[in-house]
Amino acid sequence: MTAYLTLLAYAADPAGPWDSETVTTHSNFAAGSALALTAVTAGLSWVFVKAEWLRRWWYAIPSALALAALLRLTLLAPEL
């Protein structure tokens, strides 16, 4: 789900200079939701690593998704 929201955030490009709704609403909402879900995923990863059901490299998945969502919110935000 988190990867899908991150993909949607990157797929939302404005149709033209008049399309500010895509930039301000859709892209930011998808990236913000993905960032919130990565926090939940990181918490679950921490619990499962502590229980020794998963290995430490599972921290890489929520970290990569959080970085991608954060970059979309800041540096790679679509411009008009």
Secondary structure, 3 states (H helix, E strand, C coil): CHHHHHHHHHHCCCCCCCCHHHHHHHHHHHHHHHHHHHHHHHHHHHHHHHCCCCCHHHHHHHHHHHHHHHHHHCCCCCCC
